[in-house]
Amino acid sequence: LPQLGPHLPPRLRQQPWHLLYCTDRDGFSLQNLYRHGGQPGSPALLLIRDTEAQAFGAFLATAIRCSTGFYGTGETFLFSFSPELKVFRWTGRNNFFVKGDVDLLMVGGGSGRFGLWLDGDLHRGGSQPCETFNNESLSSREVFCIQDLEVWGLA
């Protein structure tokens, strides 16, 4: 988390973060993740480690929740640590920040491609370059297997 500090919105840089959800403790379930997704309107940090030991994720300006449409703000960004931190910020081309239903959580999109997506049982996910963030693929594989997932929120 310290490496991400300088990239967070200034109002959040000195805030204490705490663990809201982790697969070790809470199991592999998108439904559980929504239940522990944080206070509405409060930002969340999604951290993923895949089975290739790659680490990446997303900063979400608002709590992770189930939704019918996309939500979030231009403060949302994607990042990867491979091997050093890369941050992919909003391009302004669309507002496809975050969308979650029972089967899928998506961050970033456009032209049928998602910057980051996770399936309903949090076993698989994927990452492709997308218009929202003009990102590189966050994982070495277009479809990856999730080893650990954590969601951090403000204390």
Beta strands, then each sheet from edge to edge (+ up, - down):
strand 1: 17-22
strand 2: 44-50
strand 3: 55-60
strand 4: 77-81
strand 5: 85-89
strand 6: 98-100
strand 7: 104-107
strand 8: 116-119
strand 9: 124-126
strand 10: 143-154
sheet 1: 1+ 10- 2+ 3- 4+ 5-
sheet 2: 1+ 10- 9+ 8- 7+ 6-
end
